[in-house]
Amino acid sequence: MKTKSLTRKPQLSSRKKAGITADNSPVKDEFTFPTFTPFFDKKVSDKTVLSEIFNIKILRKDDKNRFLFLKGVNRDPDHVSSQMAAVRKLGILRPVIVANYKFNGKQGLHIIDGQNLYLALTKLGYDVPYMEIKIKDDNDLIKAMALVNTSAKAWTLRDYIQAWAHTRKDYSTLLKFMGTYNLETMAIASILFGYNGLSTQIGKMIRDGMFKVQDEVFSRKILVFAEDVLDKAPKLDRHATRVFTNAYLNYVTQYFNRYRHNEFLNYLAKNWKMLTEANNKSTEVIDKFFQKLSK
């Protein structure tokens, strides 16, 4: 909403019928926006509030039209029984979130969030309260799923990759590499994206749908080397393993044209004990390990 530099009273919300009005704080400059404080007019019925603000609808238990699932994009339902028990004891605490969307060639109301709840209510023979949101395209779909997901398990990086893989080949490639190499997702994604070593930005790139594969053939060579090295390296704690992996990936990508894998493995075998001191966050040892290598 645009504002002028003049001090003025904020305008009423467009949802006036629902009883939401602006507060009386003045707008002092063009960068200050009025804040809205919701309150419910006693003259407005609960039904109107639900309809106007929350847009709650009901799918009757005997309705032949049923909700559709985003198979391969959303997680498979895994706690229907516990949802049934919760509904029996506490009642229905939230609606199912759906969107009228064409998925895999089929148009209909697809569940964005609440698969377990929907199946639980269906098995119990209950009506299903739901809220419909609008989605423009596949990008909107993935972002909406992440935003409205209210299950006990928050989305992991793999969930984002699985979801984006439905619409983007680069994510399908990443998913394939994750199933091939026994390395952390961040390491695999960083190399595929073209980074030298692990990147702190790659997680955000993946979640935002910005991930791109730069050189699949080159990445495969690097990851084969890395998997072999980590298999032969001493067992380090989680932090030290991550630091060592980052340092190795940085080294091998930077000096790839002169890199000799067998020579590196021989160096690793000779300095094996040195690396064991890297546990308990003594990462300076890892820096010295790579500094001693001939460039």
MIDREN-707749 format. One line per 3 residues: number of its first residue (from 1); their letters; for each residue x, y, z of C-alpha. Coordinates in nm, 3 decimals. Example, Ala and Ser with C-alpha at 12.3 -4.5 7.8 and 13.67 -1.06 7.14 Angstrom:
<rs>
1) AS) 1.230,-0.450,0.780  1.367,-0.106,0.714
</rs>
This chain:
<rs>
1) MKT) 0.000,0.000,0.000  0.146,0.339,-0.102  0.169,0.618,0.155
4) KSL) 0.253,0.986,0.130  0.494,1.185,0.341  0.209,1.373,0.510
7) TRK) 0.082,1.258,0.848  -0.258,1.100,0.805  -0.484,0.842,0.954
10) PQL) -0.449,0.492,0.803  -0.734,0.364,0.590  -0.958,0.079,0.699
13) SSR) -0.866,-0.271,0.591  -1.036,-0.411,0.284  -1.161,-0.687,0.515
16) KKA) -1.385,-0.443,0.697  -1.681,-0.678,0.690  -1.488,-0.924,0.902
19) GIT) -1.433,-0.661,1.171  -1.065,-0.585,1.106  -0.971,-0.218,1.122
22) ADN) -0.653,-0.014,1.122  -0.516,0.124,1.447  -0.482,0.495,1.510
25) SPV) -0.105,0.526,1.473  -0.009,0.804,1.226  0.199,0.743,0.915
28) KDE) 0.497,0.974,0.958  0.690,0.915,0.637  0.678,0.721,0.313
31) FTF) 0.860,0.424,0.466  0.612,0.383,0.752  0.309,0.165,0.695
34) PTF) 0.001,0.140,0.919  -0.021,-0.169,1.133  -0.350,-0.353,1.150
37) TPF) -0.487,-0.492,1.473  -0.755,-0.759,1.422  -1.055,-0.761,1.653
40) FDK) -1.387,-0.928,1.602  -1.706,-0.725,1.616  -1.962,-0.888,1.844
43) KVS) -2.221,-0.829,1.573  -2.030,-1.054,1.333  -2.112,-1.422,1.372
46) DKT) -1.845,-1.687,1.416  -1.953,-1.839,1.086  -1.890,-1.509,0.908
49) VLS) -1.547,-1.474,1.068  -1.452,-1.823,0.953  -1.583,-1.756,0.605
52) EIF) -1.438,-1.406,0.560  -1.099,-1.447,0.727  -1.009,-1.813,0.727
55) NIK) -1.218,-1.920,0.428  -1.293,-2.258,0.587  -1.499,-2.494,0.374
58) ILR) -1.630,-2.844,0.440  -1.591,-3.158,0.231  -1.884,-3.372,0.340
61) KDD) -1.816,-3.736,0.417  -2.069,-3.848,0.155  -1.934,-3.618,-0.119
64) KNR) -1.821,-3.821,-0.420  -1.553,-3.566,-0.507  -1.238,-3.639,-0.308
67) FLF) -0.906,-3.462,-0.267  -0.607,-3.567,-0.479  -0.248,-3.635,-0.370
70) LKG) 0.073,-3.483,-0.506  0.249,-3.818,-0.540  0.625,-3.787,-0.570
73) VNR) 0.623,-3.426,-0.452  0.488,-3.433,-0.099  0.599,-3.685,0.162
76) DPD) 0.410,-4.011,0.186  0.157,-4.024,0.472  0.329,-4.193,0.766
79) HVS) 0.125,-4.130,1.082  -0.241,-4.174,0.993  -0.308,-4.391,1.299
82) SQM) -0.170,-4.132,1.542  -0.377,-3.863,1.367  -0.690,-4.075,1.414
85) AAV) -0.612,-4.112,1.784  -0.554,-3.737,1.818  -0.882,-3.653,1.644
88) RKL) -1.075,-3.894,1.867  -0.927,-3.737,2.180  -0.892,-3.369,2.089
91) GIL) -1.115,-3.315,1.787  -1.015,-3.151,1.458  -0.762,-2.878,1.538
94) RPV) -0.683,-2.749,1.188  -0.803,-2.765,0.828  -0.651,-2.952,0.536
97) IVA) -0.484,-2.713,0.289  -0.567,-2.770,-0.080  -0.525,-2.598,-0.416
100) NYK) -0.715,-2.637,-0.742  -0.423,-2.736,-0.960  -0.335,-2.946,-1.265
103) FNG) -0.083,-3.207,-1.155  0.041,-3.485,-1.386  -0.236,-3.392,-1.627
106) KQG) -0.511,-3.419,-1.369  -0.704,-3.110,-1.260  -0.858,-3.103,-0.915
109) LHI) -0.818,-3.009,-0.550  -0.474,-3.140,-0.453  -0.361,-3.158,-0.091
112) IDG) -0.080,-2.912,-0.017  -0.064,-2.993,0.354  -0.258,-3.233,0.576
115) QNL) -0.242,-3.569,0.398  -0.235,-3.763,0.724  -0.524,-3.561,0.867
118) YLA) -0.732,-3.607,0.552  -0.681,-3.984,0.551  -0.753,-4.002,0.926
121) LTK) -1.081,-3.812,0.891  -1.181,-4.021,0.589  -1.120,-4.346,0.778
124) LGY) -1.316,-4.215,1.076  -1.606,-4.121,0.848  -1.589,-3.749,0.938
127) DVP) -1.646,-3.438,0.730  -1.320,-3.269,0.630  -1.266,-2.896,0.700
130) YME) -1.035,-2.746,0.439  -0.890,-2.419,0.320  -0.821,-2.352,-0.047
133) IKI) -0.522,-2.147,-0.158  -0.434,-2.023,-0.506  -0.132,-2.151,-0.698
136) KDD) -0.014,-2.018,-1.035  0.254,-2.265,-1.142  0.493,-2.538,-1.028
139) NDL) 0.726,-2.285,-0.862  0.434,-2.153,-0.660  0.344,-2.509,-0.568
142) IKA) 0.678,-2.597,-0.410  0.707,-2.267,-0.222  0.351,-2.292,-0.094
145) MAL) 0.406,-2.648,0.029  0.710,-2.540,0.227  0.536,-2.234,0.373
148) VNT) 0.213,-2.399,0.484  0.359,-2.729,0.599  0.244,-2.761,0.958
151) SAK) 0.323,-3.125,1.030  0.541,-3.230,1.323  0.836,-3.287,1.088
154) AWT) 0.972,-2.973,0.925  1.089,-3.000,0.566  1.445,-3.124,0.527
157) LRD) 1.675,-3.031,0.240  1.594,-3.367,0.083  1.221,-3.284,0.092
160) YIQ) 1.289,-2.969,-0.108  1.501,-3.161,-0.358  1.235,-3.431,-0.393
163) AWA) 0.968,-3.168,-0.453  1.164,-2.958,-0.703  1.269,-3.274,-0.890
166) HTR) 0.910,-3.299,-1.013  0.958,-2.992,-1.231  1.335,-2.945,-1.271
169) KDY) 1.585,-3.179,-1.431  1.878,-3.037,-1.231  1.710,-3.151,-0.910
172) STL) 1.646,-3.496,-1.057  2.018,-3.518,-1.133  2.103,-3.413,-0.776
175) LKF) 1.864,-3.675,-0.640  2.029,-3.940,-0.858  2.376,-3.841,-0.736
178) MGT) 2.256,-3.854,-0.375  2.154,-4.215,-0.430  2.490,-4.298,-0.591
181) YNL) 2.752,-4.141,-0.366  2.791,-4.192,0.007  2.858,-3.826,0.081
184) ETM) 2.665,-3.545,0.250  2.397,-3.381,0.039  2.566,-3.042,0.078
187) AIA) 2.895,-3.180,-0.056  2.732,-3.340,-0.359  2.520,-3.034,-0.434
190) SIL) 2.814,-2.795,-0.396  3.027,-2.983,-0.648  2.742,-3.020,-0.897
193) FGY) 2.672,-2.647,-0.866  3.036,-2.568,-0.946  3.167,-2.463,-0.605
196) NGL) 3.517,-2.553,-0.481  3.425,-2.726,-0.159  3.117,-2.688,0.058
199) STQ) 2.916,-2.369,0.026  2.704,-2.213,0.298  2.478,-2.071,0.025
202) IGK) 2.389,-2.399,-0.145  2.111,-2.485,0.101  1.928,-2.160,0.026
205) MIR) 1.981,-2.210,-0.347  1.819,-2.552,-0.325  1.522,-2.435,-0.120
208) DGM) 1.459,-2.138,-0.352  1.461,-2.352,-0.666  1.784,-2.192,-0.796
211) FKV) 2.001,-2.505,-0.806  2.175,-2.577,-1.139  2.410,-2.856,-1.248
214) QDE) 2.723,-2.705,-1.407  2.925,-3.009,-1.521  2.789,-3.354,-1.448
217) VFS) 3.088,-3.546,-1.590  3.347,-3.343,-1.398  3.140,-3.365,-1.079
220) RKI) 3.121,-3.742,-1.107  3.501,-3.769,-1.121  3.543,-3.542,-0.817
223) LVF) 3.283,-3.730,-0.611  3.434,-4.070,-0.694  3.771,-3.944,-0.567
226) AED) 3.612,-3.790,-0.255  3.422,-4.106,-0.169  3.739,-4.313,-0.202
229) VLD) 3.942,-4.071,0.014  3.681,-4.055,0.291  3.660,-4.433,0.293
232) KAP) 4.036,-4.460,0.351  4.070,-4.164,0.589  4.068,-4.221,0.966
235) KLD) 3.733,-4.208,1.145  3.678,-3.849,1.248  3.397,-3.687,1.442
238) RHA) 3.119,-3.514,1.250  3.270,-3.167,1.262  3.618,-3.282,1.163
241) TRV) 3.477,-3.497,0.881  3.293,-3.197,0.741  3.604,-2.977,0.759
244) FTN) 3.820,-3.248,0.601  3.566,-3.306,0.321  3.551,-2.934,0.249
247) AYL) 3.930,-2.905,0.242  3.967,-3.206,0.014  3.701,-3.091,-0.233
250) NYV) 3.861,-2.748,-0.243  4.204,-2.903,-0.306  4.104,-3.154,-0.572
253) TQY) 3.893,-2.907,-0.774  4.156,-2.634,-0.756  4.444,-2.860,-0.865
256) FNR) 4.247,-3.111,-1.073  4.473,-3.088,-1.382  4.778,-3.182,-1.172
259) YRH) 4.600,-3.408,-0.923  4.719,-3.770,-0.896  4.478,-3.976,-0.692
262) NEF) 4.712,-4.263,-0.604  4.978,-4.016,-0.489  4.724,-3.849,-0.264
265) LNY) 4.622,-4.185,-0.116  4.987,-4.265,-0.043  5.026,-3.927,0.128
268) LAK) 4.707,-3.998,0.326  4.842,-4.336,0.438  5.172,-4.182,0.558
271) NWK) 4.997,-3.903,0.750  4.701,-4.108,0.873  4.781,-4.058,1.243
274) MLT) 4.818,-3.685,1.199  4.453,-3.653,1.096  4.326,-3.835,1.406
277) EAN) 4.423,-3.525,1.606  4.155,-3.329,1.417  3.879,-3.457,1.643
280) NKS) 3.736,-3.229,1.911  3.740,-2.938,1.664  4.119,-2.926,1.626
283) TEV) 4.077,-2.832,1.261  4.416,-2.662,1.239  4.556,-3.013,1.191
286) IDK) 4.355,-3.049,0.869  4.489,-2.716,0.742  4.847,-2.834,0.805
289) FFQ) 4.771,-3.167,0.634  4.682,-2.995,0.308  4.949,-2.726,0.338
292) KLS) 5.216,-2.996,0.338  5.096,-3.130,0.002  5.299,-3.028,-0.299
295) K) 5.088,-2.795,-0.512
</rs>
